[in-house]
Amino acid sequence: MAIDASLKLEIRAVYESNNLSVAKVLERFPSCEVSAKTVESWVKKRELDQK
């Protein structure tokens, strides 16, 4: 399933700016069909890119 790039950015922005858990972030996007593992992989990739 392809994930809209703007949705990905929005989810990552909420995660990074609010210091929330992945589960809490996904609660803010009830209609999106993104799994917690997917969001965790985005966050991990972002952290690796910053090093």
C-alpha positions in Angstrom: 0.0 0.0 0.0 1.4 3.4 -1.0 1.4 6.0 1.8 0.8 9.7 0.9 4.0 11.6 1.4 2.2 14.5 3.0 0.5 12.2 5.5 3.9 10.7 6.3 5.4 14.2 7.0 2.4 15.2 9.1 2.6 12.1 11.3 6.4 12.5 11.7 5.9 16.2 12.6 3.4 15.4 15.2 5.6 12.6 16.7 8.7 14.8 16.8 7.2 18.1 17.9 5.0 16.6 20.7 7.2 14.0 22.2 4.4 11.4 22.0 4.5 7.7 21.8 3.8 6.1 18.4 0.4 4.8 19.7 -0.6 8.3 20.9 0.3 9.8 17.5 -1.7 7.2 15.7 -4.7 8.0 17.9 -4.6 11.5 16.4 -4.9 10.0 12.9 -7.8 7.5 13.3 -8.6 7.2 9.6 -5.1 6.5 8.4 -4.1 2.9 7.8 -0.5 3.2 8.9 0.8 0.6 11.4 2.8 1.4 14.5 5.8 -0.5 13.0 5.7 1.7 9.9 5.8 4.9 12.0 8.6 3.4 14.1 10.6 2.7 11.0 10.2 6.3 9.8 11.4 7.6 13.2 14.3 5.2 13.3 15.3 6.1 9.7 15.1 9.8 10.6 17.3 9.4 13.6 19.9 7.5 11.5 19.9 10.2 8.9 20.6 12.8 11.5 23.8 11.0 12.7 
